[in-house]
Amino acid sequence: MRHVSSLAIRRRIIGGVAAALLGTTGAAGLTVPAAAQPAPQPTAQPTAQPADANSVAAADAAPVAAAPGDGLALTPPMGFNNWNSTHCRAEFNEAMVKDITDIFATKGLKEAGYQYVNLDDCWALPQRDADGKLVPDPVRFPNGIKAVADYVHSKGLKFGIYTSAGTKTCNSAGFPGALGHERSDAQQFADWGVDYLKYDNCNNQGVDAKQRYLAMRDALQATGRPVVYSICEWGQNKPWEWAADVGQLWRTTGDISDSWGSMLSIAKANLPLAPHAGPGRWNDPDMLEVGNGGMTPTEYRSHFSLWSIMAAPLLIGTDLRKATPETYEILGNREVIAVDQDGLGKQGQVLSSEGGGWVVAKELAGGDRAVALFNETDRPRHIATTAAALGLPEADAYRLRDLWEHRSYNTAGDVAATVPAHGTALFRVSADRRWTAYPPAVELGTGAAAPAEAGTTAKVATTVTDLGRTPARQVSVRLIGPDGWRVEATSPTRAATLPTGRKLTTRWQVTAPAGTPAGAYELKVSADYRSPQGTRAAAQLPAPVHVVVAPPSGTSYASDLPWLSAVNGWGPVEKDTSVGENAAGDGHPITIGGTVHAKGLGVHAPSEVTYYTGGRCTSFTAQVGVDDEEDAAGTVAFEVWADGEKVASTGTLTNADPATAVTAALGGATTVKLVTTDAGDGVTSDHGDWAEAAFSC
């Protein structure tokens, strides 16, 4: 068995041993073959290829059909699902579900549009009763499922449940799936008052996906109860091409995890599928991870912004009983939710994605446009488009509404922002005749300062650019560092007026005190200005600075040095163990080809780990490969980049390959980046090891 977390195993492996149910025929008429079944195959997660304007046009484009007549999910479903926060742990029980239901009512989430309270796997006993019926776990749900559904309904909300289009569900405990029992299970769900069914893909015995999912659709319809039907087959069979008349939403990717790399790869896979979405038929890039702790607040806002502009279902995946005010602020942002729930039902399309700066635009009912300026890179980036490019009519000026700051401005037509690393600026743009009532929009810009050692000076440049049709007056800019830091302006910090398109550029010298520990520090750049009518406006932007320590002379293991940044596909990058995919420190000894290595980095593709070398290092060496804990599905390619230039690469390696030696000449580079990719076939089982990774300096 692969040494991966239950989250990783869940829905990533089609498998399971044929159960005693094989050979039976369900009431829906779906026969499960008892012999000559295909061998279980690993789930092939969709390859996360970067999307751009061309890829969107080429993504098997098909016009969105009219909304279905059943009236279900005419906007993307919103609600809660417990899996991402509880998995199959004991805390998933009736009390939790009731608590979440109450929180929907008391915290304003119901009013914001959230309506489904959904159970995921592990709610049943492993065995059906003598009549073939599903049996709720009496410990988790002592009053049964109907009582829980009734409680949810009593609060004016809707109730959802989970099972799999296989002989068993995805959990290793082997809970019963619905394959061969479609009519019986669907009727049981209807009798309980289920409003939403998530239908997974594990242990499917090789039966054709369309056949399995159609069987449950027919069974649900036969009950006469309207049930939103979520097809969760991970995008394996391109359900966006055939499931519009089967269910209301379909998963387009494998499971999400609570990490930047996972969220990013899933967003990239889902973005090109915009032509297939519409009212009652939604691309589903999986549930929300907002609030679970594996990403920063900036990254969670990007997660929520991207899911909203992609018209994705918004299913909260954190335990709201433990959620912070910041988590509630993100999940409850009604202006962002309105983008997701817009009645026109269009998924945002990629206008550009050059260099990791994404422009994603969505047409809204009434003619407005939503636009996300998304920065996937690890440093601030200027990202821009125009009202014309968004498809708005020609006008003297436009209203620019910042959906995270909840402020309105006027713009002469440019829609631009310097977006923090991993951040997203989300705007609503309209041809509003009242544009003169709003102050001019300004773009506050900053570049990433070069890494600097404590006691030395880093140089930072800031800009304030007037994007508005009206001038910005009495402009002033400040840069504020942590206590004890010296921040000095070496050029003007004020301008009496900035006409349209003009900018104020200020240069700064920033010095961290001697002895400042290595790490990332956030300075704040802020600008104040006034509109022609005298209205005061302001803007603020983080300005990151890295305090670094150069590697010592001699040879140093990478796992003993601090890194500048680390991005990982599943879980954190691990030092001296394989990646564990969940919390830090949950990995195993690094093992490649039967050889255990005491030192190294454990990663999960896609991954990037960047080090400061300060021009003092001559070479990098490592033994790389796919960790032995993974099965044959793992495919990883390793690359070494020095100051933005690729200086070594391995090509694709699998679990069958022995450790491969990597040697890279660094040529006095300032930074070195260790990159792993998924080799273009998805990220299943892609546990990569940088064994014995070392710098010679």
C-alpha positions as semicolon CSV with decimal commas, in nm:
position;residue;x (nm);y (nm);z (nm)
1;M;0,000;0,000;0,000
2;R;0,124;0,347;-0,078
3;H;0,232;0,557;0,220
4;V;-0,002;0,847;0,155
5;S;-0,265;1,015;0,362
6;S;-0,628;0,905;0,356
7;L;-0,704;1,231;0,178
8;A;-0,465;1,138;-0,099
9;I;-0,593;0,783;-0,121
10;R;-0,952;0,896;-0,126
11;R;-1,083;0,919;-0,480
12;R;-0,732;0,897;-0,629
13;I;-0,739;0,521;-0,662
14;I;-1,002;0,325;-0,848
15;G;-0,981;-0,006;-0,683
16;G;-1,111;-0,223;-0,409
17;V;-1,170;-0,592;-0,397
18;A;-1,484;-0,722;-0,566
19;A;-1,748;-0,752;-0,299
20;A;-2,019;-1,009;-0,248
21;L;-2,249;-0,767;-0,424
22;L;-2,089;-0,845;-0,758
23;G;-2,308;-1,020;-1,004
24;T;-2,628;-0,859;-0,875
25;T;-2,858;-0,646;-1,084
26;G;-2,998;-0,328;-0,932
27;A;-3,353;-0,216;-0,977
28;A;-3,225;0,047;-1,217
29;G;-3,117;-0,231;-1,447
30;L;-2,739;-0,182;-1,411
31;T;-2,564;-0,518;-1,406
32;V;-2,236;-0,544;-1,220
33;P;-2,021;-0,813;-1,386
34;A;-1,908;-1,089;-1,157
35;A;-1,607;-1,200;-1,356
36;A;-1,339;-1,083;-1,596
37;Q;-1,333;-0,741;-1,440
38;P;-1,059;-0,499;-1,534
39;A;-0,775;-0,466;-1,288
40;P;-0,808;-0,160;-1,064
41;Q;-0,632;0,139;-1,216
42;P;-0,490;0,447;-1,048
43;T;-0,686;0,765;-1,094
44;A;-0,534;0,984;-1,362
45;Q;-0,581;1,336;-1,238
46;P;-0,621;1,599;-1,507
47;T;-0,302;1,764;-1,619
48;A;-0,292;2,123;-1,501
49;Q;-0,176;2,299;-1,814
50;P;-0,164;2,680;-1,807
51;A;-0,467;2,830;-1,976
52;D;-0,460;3,130;-2,203
53;A;-0,688;3,291;-2,456
54;N;-0,600;3,032;-2,718
55;S;-0,646;2,734;-2,488
56;V;-0,990;2,856;-2,388
57;A;-1,095;2,880;-2,751
58;A;-0,960;2,533;-2,819
59;A;-1,104;2,360;-2,511
60;D;-1,352;2,147;-2,702
61;A;-1,563;2,461;-2,716
62;A;-1,934;2,403;-2,721
63;P;-2,209;2,660;-2,678
64;V;-2,385;2,648;-2,344
65;A;-2,728;2,496;-2,386
66;A;-3,042;2,647;-2,240
67;A;-3,103;2,599;-1,870
68;P;-3,253;2,260;-1,788
69;G;-3,624;2,242;-1,725
70;D;-3,592;2,084;-1,380
71;G;-3,501;2,423;-1,232
72;L;-3,224;2,276;-1,015
73;A;-2,897;2,460;-0,947
74;L;-2,963;2,749;-1,182
75;T;-2,676;2,915;-0,998
76;P;-2,380;2,719;-0,855
77;P;-2,474;2,535;-0,533
78;M;-2,352;2,694;-0,210
79;G;-2,325;2,522;0,125
80;F;-2,105;2,308;0,348
81;N;-1,935;1,968;0,324
82;N;-1,747;1,825;0,619
83;W;-1,477;1,624;0,440
84;N;-1,195;1,876;0,408
85;S;-1,201;1,957;0,778
86;T;-1,293;1,624;0,944
87;H;-1,225;1,344;0,695
88;C;-1,353;1,028;0,868
89;R;-1,261;1,129;1,222
90;A;-1,500;1,088;1,514
91;E;-1,577;1,461;1,523
92;F;-1,793;1,409;1,213
93;N;-2,129;1,336;1,373
94;E;-2,483;1,456;1,428
95;A;-2,379;1,725;1,674
96;M;-2,139;1,877;1,423
97;V;-2,398;1,883;1,146
98;K;-2,653;2,051;1,372
99;D;-2,393;2,302;1,492
100;I;-2,304;2,394;1,134
101;T;-2,673;2,431;1,053
102;D;-2,718;2,670;1,344
103;I;-2,410;2,869;1,241
104;F;-2,553;2,915;0,891
105;A;-2,849;3,084;1,052
106;T;-2,667;3,288;1,318
107;K;-2,359;3,404;1,123
108;G;-2,542;3,534;0,817
109;L;-2,425;3,260;0,582
110;K;-2,778;3,157;0,496
111;E;-2,861;3,515;0,400
112;A;-2,539;3,529;0,195
113;G;-2,667;3,238;-0,016
114;Y;-2,531;2,922;0,147
115;Q;-2,810;2,665;0,168
116;Y;-2,682;2,305;0,155
117;V;-2,551;2,120;0,461
118;N;-2,393;1,806;0,317
119;L;-2,255;1,486;0,469
120;D;-1,957;1,319;0,306
121;D;-1,817;0,967;0,344
122;C;-1,829;0,760;0,666
123;W;-2,189;0,830;0,769
124;A;-2,300;0,465;0,723
125;L;-2,208;0,128;0,868
126;P;-1,986;-0,096;0,651
127;Q;-2,269;-0,348;0,599
128;R;-2,623;-0,312;0,468
129;D;-2,910;-0,462;0,666
130;A;-3,088;-0,785;0,582
131;D;-3,311;-0,600;0,333
132;G;-3,014;-0,445;0,153
133;K;-3,078;-0,102;0,302
134;L;-2,808;0,143;0,408
135;V;-2,765;0,172;0,784
136;P;-2,656;0,504;0,940
137;D;-2,372;0,473;1,191
138;P;-2,557;0,469;1,528
139;V;-2,259;0,624;1,708
140;R;-2,224;0,918;1,472
141;F;-2,596;0,958;1,401
142;P;-2,790;0,804;1,691
143;N;-3,121;0,949;1,570
144;G;-3,071;0,844;1,209
145;I;-3,026;1,048;0,895
146;K;-3,388;1,159;0,856
147;A;-3,377;1,333;1,192
148;V;-3,069;1,527;1,084
149;A;-3,229;1,618;0,751
150;D;-3,543;1,732;0,933
151;Y;-3,332;1,955;1,157
152;V;-3,157;2,111;0,859
153;H;-3,491;2,168;0,687
154;S;-3,637;2,324;1,003
155;K;-3,380;2,603;0,965
156;G;-3,485;2,673;0,607
157;L;-3,181;2,497;0,463
158;K;-3,127;2,191;0,244
159;F;-2,962;1,859;0,319
160;G;-2,709;1,658;0,118
161;I;-2,553;1,315;0,139
162;Y;-2,272;1,113;-0,019
163;T;-2,215;0,772;-0,174
164;S;-2,008;0,624;-0,455
165;A;-2,082;0,484;-0,801
166;G;-1,902;0,168;-0,697
167;T;-1,939;-0,133;-0,475
168;K;-1,786;0,062;-0,188
169;T;-1,713;0,425;-0,111
170;C;-1,364;0,573;-0,114
171;N;-1,280;0,528;0,252
172;S;-1,063;0,228;0,333
173;A;-1,317;0,108;0,593
174;G;-1,528;-0,013;0,300
175;F;-1,864;0,157;0,340
176;P;-2,125;0,037;0,089
177;G;-2,150;0,212;-0,247
178;A;-2,457;0,228;-0,466
179;L;-2,341;0,027;-0,770
180;G;-2,617;-0,228;-0,828
181;H;-2,836;-0,065;-0,561
182;E;-2,925;0,259;-0,735
183;R;-3,306;0,243;-0,710
184;S;-3,307;0,125;-0,350
185;D;-3,052;0,380;-0,230
186;A;-3,211;0,668;-0,422
187;Q;-3,549;0,589;-0,268
188;Q;-3,392;0,569;0,077
189;F;-3,234;0,911;0,023
190;A;-3,564;1,054;-0,094
191;D;-3,744;0,910;0,208
192;W;-3,490;1,077;0,435
193;G;-3,542;1,414;0,265
194;V;-3,212;1,440;0,080
195;D;-3,183;1,745;-0,149
196;Y;-2,828;1,694;-0,283
197;L;-2,629;1,382;-0,372
198;K;-2,254;1,373;-0,418
199;Y;-2,183;1,056;-0,618
200;D;-1,817;0,950;-0,607
201;N;-1,612;0,718;-0,830
202;C;-1,427;0,466;-0,614
203;N;-1,442;0,087;-0,648
204;N;-1,632;0,117;-0,976
205;Q;-1,522;-0,225;-1,102
206;G;-1,446;-0,085;-1,445
207;V;-1,808;-0,027;-1,535
208;D;-1,852;0,251;-1,792
209;A;-1,882;0,588;-1,619
210;K;-2,174;0,712;-1,827
211;Q;-2,366;0,393;-1,754
212;R;-2,307;0,421;-1,379
213;Y;-2,397;0,789;-1,351
214;L;-2,701;0,760;-1,578
215;A;-2,830;0,475;-1,363
216;M;-2,829;0,693;-1,052
217;R;-2,981;0,986;-1,243
218;D;-3,270;0,766;-1,349
219;A;-3,307;0,630;-0,997
220;L;-3,320;0,980;-0,847
221;Q;-3,577;1,094;-1,102
222;A;-3,788;0,787;-1,033
223;T;-3,831;0,895;-0,669
224;G;-4,007;1,213;-0,777
225;R;-3,799;1,420;-0,533
226;P;-3,586;1,705;-0,679
227;V;-3,225;1,626;-0,588
228;V;-2,921;1,821;-0,705
229;Y;-2,691;1,558;-0,852
230;S;-2,314;1,610;-0,815
231;I;-2,113;1,382;-1,044
232;C;-1,778;1,322;-0,876
233;E;-1,579;1,116;-1,128
234;W;-1,273;1,347;-1,110
235;G;-1,286;1,454;-1,474
236;Q;-1,155;1,118;-1,590
237;N;-1,408;1,080;-1,870
238;K;-1,454;1,449;-1,954
239;P;-1,803;1,477;-1,802
240;W;-1,830;1,835;-1,928
241;E;-1,881;1,678;-2,271
242;W;-2,166;1,442;-2,179
243;A;-2,311;1,512;-1,835
244;A;-2,519;1,825;-1,901
245;D;-2,837;1,617;-1,908
246;V;-2,719;1,379;-1,635
247;G;-2,637;1,597;-1,334
248;Q;-2,621;1,960;-1,235
249;L;-2,246;1,968;-1,165
250;W;-1,945;1,751;-1,234
251;R;-1,599;1,734;-1,089
252;T;-1,334;1,840;-1,338
253;T;-1,025;1,739;-1,136
254;G;-0,894;1,514;-0,865
255;D;-0,930;1,611;-0,499
256;I;-0,813;1,945;-0,371
257;S;-0,582;1,970;-0,071
258;D;-0,522;2,261;0,162
259;S;-0,212;2,390;-0,016
260;W;-0,129;2,662;-0,265
261;G;0,013;2,416;-0,518
262;S;-0,298;2,198;-0,513
263;M;-0,538;2,491;-0,542
264;L;-0,336;2,644;-0,825
265;S;-0,312;2,325;-1,031
266;I;-0,686;2,261;-0,996
267;A;-0,774;2,617;-1,096
268;K;-0,554;2,586;-1,406
269;A;-0,726;2,262;-1,504
270;N;-1,074;2,408;-1,458
271;L;-1,027;2,749;-1,621
272;P;-1,022;2,629;-1,985
273;L;-1,359;2,455;-1,943
274;A;-1,563;2,776;-1,935
275;P;-1,756;2,705;-2,258
276;H;-1,923;2,405;-2,095
277;A;-2,070;2,579;-1,788
278;G;-2,411;2,740;-1,755
279;P;-2,728;2,743;-1,546
280;G;-2,794;2,396;-1,410
281;R;-2,464;2,254;-1,542
282;W;-2,149;2,358;-1,361
283;N;-1,781;2,272;-1,373
284;D;-1,683;2,169;-1,020
285;P;-1,315;2,213;-0,919
286;D;-1,389;2,065;-0,574
287;M;-1,475;2,210;-0,238
288;L;-1,330;2,514;-0,063
289;E;-1,033;2,490;0,170
290;V;-1,072;2,846;0,304
291;G;-0,995;2,849;0,677
292;N;-0,828;2,511;0,713
293;G;-0,485;2,660;0,782
294;G;-0,268;2,537;0,495
295;M;-0,268;2,864;0,301
296;T;-0,222;3,229;0,387
297;P;-0,515;3,474;0,405
298;T;-0,398;3,620;0,073
299;E;-0,403;3,274;-0,085
300;Y;-0,747;3,197;0,057
301;R;-0,883;3,520;-0,091
302;S;-0,738;3,412;-0,426
303;H;-0,900;3,069;-0,382
304;F;-1,240;3,226;-0,313
305;S;-1,202;3,484;-0,592
306;L;-1,107;3,223;-0,852
307;W;-1,386;2,983;-0,756
308;S;-1,633;3,269;-0,776
309;I;-1,526;3,400;-1,114
310;M;-1,523;3,040;-1,242
311;A;-1,889;3,006;-1,136
312;A;-1,783;2,709;-0,924
313;P;-1,995;2,555;-0,648
314;L;-1,904;2,720;-0,316
315;L;-1,906;2,441;-0,059
316;I;-1,739;2,545;0,265
317;G;-1,486;2,284;0,376
318;T;-1,378;2,418;0,715
319;D;-1,524;2,351;1,059
320;L;-1,716;2,673;1,109
321;R;-1,725;2,614;1,485
322;K;-1,352;2,693;1,488
323;A;-1,341;2,953;1,209
324;T;-1,169;3,288;1,260
325;P;-1,331;3,625;1,188
326;E;-1,105;3,650;0,882
327;T;-1,240;3,320;0,751
328;Y;-1,596;3,445;0,796
329;E;-1,502;3,769;0,621
330;I;-1,379;3,577;0,317
331;L;-1,664;3,326;0,303
332;G;-1,926;3,593;0,369
333;N;-1,812;3,852;0,112
334;R;-2,144;3,910;-0,062
335;E;-1,995;4,115;-0,344
336;V;-1,768;3,826;-0,439
337;I;-2,050;3,575;-0,391
338;A;-2,263;3,783;-0,629
339;V;-2,006;3,721;-0,902
340;D;-2,037;3,346;-0,847
341;Q;-2,416;3,355;-0,824
342;D;-2,476;3,589;-1,118
343;G;-2,793;3,487;-1,299
344;L;-2,639;3,493;-1,647
345;G;-2,452;3,181;-1,542
346;K;-2,130;3,230;-1,735
347;Q;-1,795;3,098;-1,618
348;G;-1,510;3,348;-1,640
349;Q;-1,277;3,314;-1,937
350;V;-0,902;3,365;-1,947
351;L;-0,801;3,674;-2,144
352;S;-0,429;3,638;-2,075
353;S;-0,186;3,451;-1,850
354;E;0,156;3,576;-1,950
355;G;0,431;3,518;-1,698
356;G;0,197;3,403;-1,424
357;G;-0,017;3,718;-1,432
358;W;-0,373;3,610;-1,514
359;V;-0,665;3,816;-1,639
360;V;-0,994;3,626;-1,604
361;A;-1,313;3,806;-1,711
362;K;-1,678;3,716;-1,660
363;E;-1,980;3,870;-1,828
364;L;-2,255;3,950;-1,579
365;A;-2,628;3,999;-1,611
366;G;-2,704;4,361;-1,689
367;G;-2,386;4,414;-1,887
368;D;-2,124;4,458;-1,614
369;R;-1,799;4,263;-1,618
370;A;-1,616;4,096;-1,331
371;V;-1,242;4,067;-1,373
372;A;-0,985;3,885;-1,160
373;L;-0,624;3,995;-1,181
374;F;-0,450;3,689;-1,037
375;N;-0,079;3,662;-0,955
376;E;0,046;3,304;-0,932
377;T;0,410;3,414;-0,887
378;D;0,601;3,460;-0,562
379;R;0,660;3,834;-0,602
380;P;0,437;4,139;-0,665
381;R;0,329;4,173;-1,027
382;H;0,165;4,445;-1,238
383;I;-0,138;4,293;-1,414
384;A;-0,362;4,495;-1,642
385;T;-0,641;4,490;-1,896
386;T;-0,887;4,745;-2,034
387;A;-1,260;4,803;-2,034
388;A;-1,257;4,747;-2,410
389;A;-1,083;4,411;-2,372
390;L;-1,350;4,313;-2,121
391;G;-1,618;4,379;-2,383
392;L;-1,763;4,696;-2,232
393;P;-1,896;4,968;-2,464
394;E;-1,687;5,277;-2,533
395;A;-1,735;5,545;-2,268
396;D;-1,556;5,850;-2,126
397;A;-1,496;5,662;-1,801
398;Y;-1,614;5,360;-1,605
399;R;-1,697;5,265;-1,251
400;L;-1,437;5,034;-1,099
401;R;-1,564;4,853;-0,790
402;D;-1,303;4,676;-0,573
403;L;-1,489;4,372;-0,438
404;W;-1,247;4,305;-0,153
405;E;-1,204;4,666;-0,042
406;H;-1,573;4,749;-0,108
407;R;-1,483;5,082;-0,266
408;S;-1,574;5,242;-0,599
409;Y;-1,350;5,452;-0,825
410;N;-1,355;5,595;-1,174
411;T;-1,118;5,475;-1,444
412;A;-1,045;5,614;-1,787
413;G;-1,049;5,256;-1,917
414;D;-0,747;5,088;-1,763
415;V;-0,812;4,808;-1,515
416;A;-0,481;4,744;-1,343
417;A;-0,324;4,654;-1,011
418;T;0,009;4,557;-0,867
419;V;-0,102;4,228;-0,717
420;P;0,084;4,079;-0,420
421;A;0,245;3,737;-0,451
422;H;-0,028;3,469;-0,475
423;G;-0,291;3,743;-0,456
424;T;-0,597;3,838;-0,660
425;A;-0,753;4,177;-0,723
426;L;-1,122;4,133;-0,804
427;F;-1,321;4,413;-0,967
428;R;-1,666;4,477;-1,106
429;V;-1,646;4,715;-1,401
430;S;-1,944;4,900;-1,544
431;A;-2,022;5,178;-1,790
432;D;-2,175;5,392;-1,516
433;R;-2,284;5,744;-1,616
434;R;-2,231;5,853;-1,256
435;W;-1,857;5,789;-1,274
436;T;-1,777;6,147;-1,172
437;A;-1,914;6,070;-0,825
438;Y;-1,620;5,841;-0,756
439;P;-1,257;5,934;-0,686
440;P;-0,998;5,840;-0,950
441;A;-0,855;5,491;-0,926
442;V;-0,482;5,475;-0,859
443;E;-0,249;5,180;-0,896
444;L;-0,007;5,155;-0,608
445;G;0,298;4,963;-0,726
446;T;0,607;4,810;-0,574
447;G;0,872;4,574;-0,702
448;A;1,015;4,290;-0,500
449;A;1,332;4,404;-0,329
450;A;1,639;4,191;-0,386
451;P;1,713;3,966;-0,085
452;A;1,942;4,141;0,161
453;E;2,143;4,026;0,458
454;A;2,075;4,185;0,797
455;G;2,261;4,512;0,840
456;T;2,284;4,575;0,465
457;T;2,063;4,803;0,260
458;A;1,794;4,689;0,018
459;K;1,652;4,922;-0,244
460;V;1,277;4,944;-0,303
461;A;1,089;5,152;-0,561
462;T;0,721;5,246;-0,528
463;T;0,485;5,407;-0,779
464;V;0,147;5,577;-0,762
465;T;-0,027;5,589;-1,102
466;D;-0,353;5,770;-1,174
467;L;-0,586;5,539;-1,372
468;G;-0,884;5,770;-1,341
469;R;-1,039;6,012;-1,585
470;T;-1,005;6,279;-1,316
471;P;-0,676;6,388;-1,158
472;A;-0,551;6,269;-0,819
473;R;-0,454;6,567;-0,602
474;Q;-0,236;6,613;-0,292
475;V;-0,075;6,273;-0,346
476;S;0,159;6,141;-0,077
477;V;0,322;5,802;-0,029
478;R;0,475;5,630;0,274
479;L;0,672;5,310;0,329
480;I;0,658;5,163;0,678
481;G;0,886;4,885;0,800
482;P;0,891;4,671;1,114
483;D;1,001;4,828;1,441
484;G;1,372;4,901;1,441
485;W;1,412;4,902;1,062
486;R;1,553;5,209;0,888
487;V;1,344;5,328;0,593
488;E;1,458;5,636;0,401
489;A;1,316;5,797;0,086
490;T;1,579;5,907;-0,167
491;S;1,334;6,078;-0,407
492;P;1,011;6,280;-0,370
493;T;0,719;6,131;-0,175
494;R;0,459;6,393;-0,275
495;A;0,293;6,532;-0,587
496;A;0,049;6,821;-0,604
497;T;-0,150;6,655;-0,881
498;L;-0,135;6,345;-1,101
499;P;-0,329;6,370;-1,429
500;T;-0,460;6,059;-1,603
501;G;-0,177;5,814;-1,671
502;R;0,090;6,006;-1,477
503;K;0,280;5,851;-1,188
504;L;0,479;5,940;-0,880
505;T;0,789;5,722;-0,845
506;T;0,968;5,709;-0,511
507;R;1,291;5,525;-0,431
508;W;1,365;5,395;-0,084
509;Q;1,652;5,244;0,109
510;V;1,554;4,980;0,362
511;T;1,791;4,837;0,623
512;A;1,710;4,554;0,861
513;P;1,894;4,578;1,195
514;A;2,199;4,358;1,244
515;G;2,097;4,027;1,393
516;T;1,753;4,021;1,227
517;P;1,666;3,653;1,174
518;A;1,642;3,527;0,817
519;G;1,290;3,526;0,679
520;A;1,025;3,714;0,486
521;Y;0,917;4,051;0,624
522;E;0,627;4,262;0,506
523;L;0,659;4,637;0,474
524;K;0,354;4,849;0,396
525;V;0,340;5,108;0,121
526;S;0,042;5,342;0,139
527;A;-0,076;5,640;-0,063
528;D;-0,319;5,916;0,024
529;Y;-0,482;6,150;-0,227
530;R;-0,792;6,356;-0,295
531;S;-1,041;6,367;-0,580
532;P;-1,116;6,697;-0,758
533;Q;-1,422;6,728;-0,531
534;G;-1,198;6,695;-0,225
535;T;-1,294;6,339;-0,136
536;R;-1,008;6,166;0,044
537;A;-0,898;5,828;-0,088
538;A;-0,623;5,587;0,003
539;A;-0,451;5,274;-0,118
540;Q;-0,227;5,022;0,054
541;L;-0,003;4,740;-0,066
542;P;0,240;4,500;0,104
543;A;0,605;4,537;0,003
544;P;0,789;4,213;0,080
545;V;1,153;4,208;0,180
546;H;1,357;3,893;0,246
547;V;1,631;3,897;0,507
548;V;1,874;3,623;0,414
549;V;2,185;3,445;0,537
550;A;2,434;3,328;0,277
551;P;2,541;2,963;0,296
552;P;2,867;2,909;0,485
553;S;3,188;2,811;0,307
554;G;3,218;2,444;0,226
555;T;2,940;2,195;0,163
556;S;2,595;2,243;0,320
557;Y;2,288;2,023;0,291
558;A;1,984;2,204;0,151
559;S;1,772;2,073;0,438
560;D;2,001;2,254;0,685
561;L;1,964;2,592;0,510
562;P;1,669;2,834;0,524
563;W;1,482;2,873;0,198
564;L;1,345;3,193;0,049
565;S;1,017;3,031;-0,051
566;A;0,863;2,687;-0,089
567;V;0,554;2,587;-0,287
568;N;0,433;2,226;-0,283
569;G;0,158;2,031;-0,454
570;W;0,032;1,849;-0,144
571;G;0,129;1,940;0,211
572;P;0,447;2,129;0,306
573;V;0,797;2,059;0,175
574;E;0,967;1,829;0,427
575;K;1,327;1,837;0,551
576;D;1,503;1,498;0,573
577;T;1,183;1,296;0,515
578;S;0,949;1,223;0,227
579;V;0,645;1,443;0,190
580;G;0,356;1,343;0,414
581;E;0,091;1,546;0,228
582;N;-0,076;1,688;0,538
583;A;0,089;1,849;0,841
584;A;0,461;1,923;0,864
585;G;0,662;1,632;1,000
586;D;0,431;1,353;0,883
587;G;0,669;1,210;0,622
588;H;0,878;0,891;0,620
589;P;1,249;0,821;0,565
590;I;1,356;0,926;0,215
591;T;1,388;0,602;0,018
592;I;1,472;0,565;-0,352
593;G;1,536;0,227;-0,512
594;G;1,559;0,059;-0,173
595;T;1,825;0,300;-0,044
596;V;1,741;0,514;0,258
597;H;1,883;0,866;0,266
598;A;1,922;1,055;0,593
599;K;1,933;1,400;0,432
600;G;1,728;1,570;0,166
601;L;1,397;1,736;0,078
602;G;1,065;1,559;0,030
603;V;0,826;1,728;-0,212
604;H;0,508;1,659;-0,406
605;A;0,495;1,785;-0,765
606;P;0,439;2,054;-0,870
607;S;0,691;2,208;-0,634
608;E;0,943;2,493;-0,619
609;V;1,195;2,552;-0,339
610;T;1,410;2,865;-0,373
611;Y;1,737;2,933;-0,188
612;Y;1,949;3,245;-0,151
613;T;2,309;3,164;-0,244
614;G;2,442;3,520;-0,258
615;G;2,687;3,458;-0,541
616;R;2,898;3,239;-0,314
617;C;2,819;2,890;-0,436
618;T;2,972;2,703;-0,729
619;S;2,765;2,386;-0,757
620;F;2,462;2,190;-0,643
621;T;2,435;1,811;-0,625
622;A;2,158;1,565;-0,536
623;Q;2,028;1,213;-0,585
624;V;1,671;1,245;-0,708
625;G;1,379;1,014;-0,776
626;V;1,024;0,909;-0,688
627;D;1,002;0,785;-0,331
628;D;0,958;0,410;-0,287
629;E;0,641;0,470;-0,085
630;E;0,461;0,550;-0,411
631;D;0,330;0,307;-0,671
632;A;0,401;0,303;-1,042
633;A;0,171;0,598;-1,107
634;G;0,431;0,846;-0,981
635;T;0,606;1,047;-1,255
636;V;0,828;1,342;-1,163
637;A;1,081;1,556;-1,351
638;F;1,350;1,748;-1,161
639;E;1,503;2,083;-1,261
640;V;1,759;2,323;-1,114
641;W;1,735;2,695;-1,200
642;A;2,005;2,952;-1,120
643;D;1,904;3,320;-1,143
644;G;1,618;3,229;-1,378
645;E;1,822;3,000;-1,605
646;K;1,773;2,623;-1,616
647;V;2,111;2,465;-1,538
648;A;2,015;2,098;-1,489
649;S;1,720;1,865;-1,554
650;T;1,651;1,493;-1,540
651;G;1,359;1,426;-1,769
652;T;1,077;1,208;-1,639
653;L;1,150;0,961;-1,358
654;T;0,918;0,694;-1,219
655;N;0,907;0,467;-0,917
656;A;1,085;0,203;-1,125
657;D;1,392;0,424;-1,177
658;P;1,688;0,422;-0,938
659;A;1,814;0,745;-0,788
660;T;1,951;0,977;-1,056
661;A;2,251;1,198;-0,989
662;V;2,202;1,571;-1,055
663;T;2,496;1,810;-1,077
664;A;2,448;2,179;-1,158
665;A;2,709;2,452;-1,201
666;L;2,574;2,764;-1,032
667;G;2,819;3,020;-1,164
668;G;2,787;3,250;-0,865
669;A;2,408;3,282;-0,886
670;T;2,221;3,488;-0,628
671;T;1,924;3,251;-0,605
672;V;1,875;2,883;-0,690
673;K;1,536;2,722;-0,745
674;L;1,472;2,346;-0,715
675;V;1,172;2,258;-0,932
676;T;0,972;1,938;-0,969
677;T;0,700;1,898;-1,231
678;D;0,433;1,634;-1,279
679;A;0,580;1,536;-1,617
680;G;0,259;1,643;-1,787
681;D;0,034;1,355;-1,676
682;G;-0,127;1,481;-1,356
683;V;-0,005;1,474;-0,998
684;T;-0,116;1,131;-0,873
685;S;0,155;0,970;-0,655
686;D;0,414;1,233;-0,752
687;H;0,627;1,216;-0,437
688;G;0,971;1,348;-0,537
689;D;1,288;1,327;-0,329
690;W;1,590;1,559;-0,348
691;A;1,808;1,312;-0,157
692;E;2,152;1,428;-0,035
693;A;2,080;1,774;-0,185
694;A;2,382;1,994;-0,113
695;F;2,544;2,325;-0,209
696;S;2,920;2,372;-0,247
697;C;3,015;2,729;-0,156
